[in-house]
Amino acid sequence: MTIQAPSSANQLALTLEQFVAKAEAFLQNHYKVGSESEDIQKILKAIADLRLDINNEALEAEFELAQEKRDLLNDCYDSSWI
């Protein structure tokens, strides 16, 4: 049995699930007792964090593609292949 890193799609789903949980908690609290400035700041921070997480995932995916391309080019120019 091998351990595999979670795919970027799985990581995105997990990130969204965590955000949705925070958003639902905010909404439930808002409709029960209203929202205070502190509550609003927390949800705005969660939104900003979500955006950063998603941008990081895109950057990581780009990096992985660039790394794979570099590895393939290195293999292509490797003299042991000839």
KEPA-464218 format. One line per field, with one value per residue: residue number from 1; residue in three letters; z, y, x of N, C-alpha, C in turn. Coordinates in steps of 0.02 Angstrom, whole numbers. Layout:
BEGIN
kolvo = NUM	...
mitor = ALA	...
n.c3 = Z	...
n.c2 = Y	...
n.c1 = X	...
ca.c3 = Z	...
ca.c2 = Y	...
ca.c1 = X	...
c.c3 = Z	...
c.c2 = Y	...
c.c1 = X	...
***
This chain:
BEGIN
kolvo = 1	2	3	4	5	6	7	8	9	10	11	12	13	14	15	16	17	18	19	20	21	22	23	24	25	26	27	28	29	30	31	32	33	34	35	36	37	38	39	40	41	42	43	44	45	46	47	48	49	50	51	52	53	54	55	56	57	58	59	60	61	62	63	64	65	66	67	68	69	70	71	72	73	74	75	76	77	78	79	80	81	82
mitor = MET	THR	ILE	GLN	ALA	PRO	SER	SER	ALA	ASN	GLN	LEU	ALA	LEU	THR	LEU	GLU	GLN	PHE	VAL	ALA	LYS	ALA	GLU	ALA	PHE	LEU	GLN	ASN	HIS	TYR	LYS	VAL	GLY	SER	GLU	SER	GLU	ASP	ILE	GLN	LYS	ILE	LEU	LYS	ALA	ILE	ALA	ASP	LEU	ARG	LEU	ASP	ILE	ASN	ASN	GLU	ALA	LEU	GLU	ALA	GLU	PHE	GLU	LEU	ALA	GLN	GLU	LYS	ARG	ASP	LEU	LEU	ASN	ASP	CYS	TYR	ASP	SER	SER	TRP	ILE
n.c3 = 0	-47	1	-53	-108	-80	-215	-311	-337	-237	-127	-151	-139	-2	54	13	80	213	213	183	298	393	340	350	490	521	457	525	655	626	588	706	815	758	681	736	727	745	708	573	527	547	453	335	337	323	194	123	154	91	-43	-55	-29	-139	-244	-211	-236	-374	-410	-360	-443	-567	-540	-522	-652	-722	-660	-697	-835	-840	-786	-885	-995	-946	-940	-1076	-1125	-1060	-1063	-1039	-1096	-1226
n.c2 = -59	107	274	414	582	701	746	900	934	866	933	1062	1039	1005	1126	1211	1150	1175	1315	1334	1280	1376	1487	1446	1438	1573	1629	1565	1616	1751	1761	1723	1806	1920	2016	2063	2181	2111	1980	1999	2037	1917	1829	1896	1884	1746	1733	1801	1718	1601	1641	1660	1530	1461	1527	1492	1355	1354	1409	1309	1203	1251	1256	1120	1072	1141	1086	951	965	1013	902	807	864	860	722	696	754	682	591	456	393	374
n.c1 = 42	32	64	-19	-10	-139	-246	-251	-382	-452	-400	-448	-585	-591	-548	-651	-759	-724	-731	-868	-926	-886	-952	-1087	-1099	-1080	-1194	-1300	-1280	-1295	-1432	-1493	-1447	-1398	-1264	-1106	-971	-853	-890	-917	-792	-723	-785	-755	-617	-609	-657	-557	-449	-491	-485	-346	-301	-353	-287	-157	-164	-179	-56	29	-9	33	171	198	174	274	385	373	389	521	586	558	625	756	772	765	881	975	1122	1130	1024	1051
ca.c3 = 0	-51	23	-107	-90	-106	-278	-301	-336	-169	-81	-163	-109	70	69	5	135	274	208	187	369	426	314	380	560	521	440	580	708	602	590	775	859	720	670	762	685	752	667	503	512	543	390	282	338	295	121	98	160	38	-106	-54	-35	-208	-284	-197	-271	-445	-416	-351	-503	-618	-522	-536	-724	-741	-635	-741	-900	-830	-778	-951	-1035	-919	-964	-1148	-1138	-1021	-1109	-1027	-1138	-1294
ca.c2 = 0	168	335	462	650	717	784	970	936	846	987	1116	1019	1012	1198	1238	1124	1212	1382	1330	1270	1441	1530	1424	1459	1646	1643	1544	1665	1815	1759	1715	1863	1975	2014	2117	2197	2056	1924	2018	2034	1846	1799	1928	1852	1678	1742	1818	1657	1556	1665	1646	1457	1441	1553	1450	1291	1366	1416	1243	1163	1277	1235	1049	1064	1165	1037	892	982	1016	833	774	891	833	653	697	772	638	551	384	368	362
ca.c1 = 0	72	31	-19	-29	-205	-245	-270	-456	-472	-381	-495	-649	-584	-544	-719	-800	-707	-759	-941	-942	-879	-1005	-1149	-1098	-1091	-1263	-1343	-1273	-1323	-1505	-1516	-1432	-1369	-1192	-1066	-913	-805	-915	-909	-720	-704	-807	-716	-551	-617	-663	-490	-408	-513	-457	-274	-292	-366	-232	-99	-173	-165	16	59	-21	79	238	204	180	340	433	368	419	592	609	556	680	817	775	777	951	1018	1162	1123	970	1076
c.c3 = 0	-27	-34	-81	-117	-170	-264	-301	-267	-119	-89	-131	-33	91	65	61	199	272	215	260	406	404	345	453	565	508	495	638	689	608	661	816	822	715	701	717	687	709	593	483	506	476	331	279	308	219	91	100	105	-29	-109	-62	-107	-254	-273	-233	-345	-456	-407	-412	-559	-604	-538	-611	-748	-720	-679	-808	-894	-823	-845	-996	-1011	-941	-1038	-1164	-1098	-1068	-1098	-1068	-1206	-1296
c.c2 = 62	227	385	530	664	759	856	977	917	901	1047	1100	1026	1085	1229	1214	1162	1283	1382	1320	1336	1488	1511	1445	1534	1662	1623	1594	1731	1815	1751	1779	1924	1969	2075	2127	2140	1996	1938	2014	1962	1816	1831	1899	1782	1682	1757	1757	1607	1576	1650	1571	1435	1466	1512	1383	1299	1373	1350	1199	1185	1254	1161	1036	1086	1115	974	906	984	945	796	799	865	760	649	710	729	591	476	353	347	301
c.c1 = 45	30	37	-40	-99	-200	-267	-347	-482	-457	-428	-562	-646	-583	-614	-765	-787	-735	-835	-963	-938	-935	-1073	-1154	-1111	-1165	-1311	-1340	-1305	-1399	-1533	-1507	-1405	-1294	-1160	-1006	-862	-825	-904	-836	-696	-723	-770	-646	-555	-623	-594	-444	-426	-483	-382	-261	-302	-311	-169	-104	-158	-89	52	50	25	151	248	212	249	393	432	400	495	621	610	612	747	826	792	851	1000	1055	1155	1067	995	1120
***
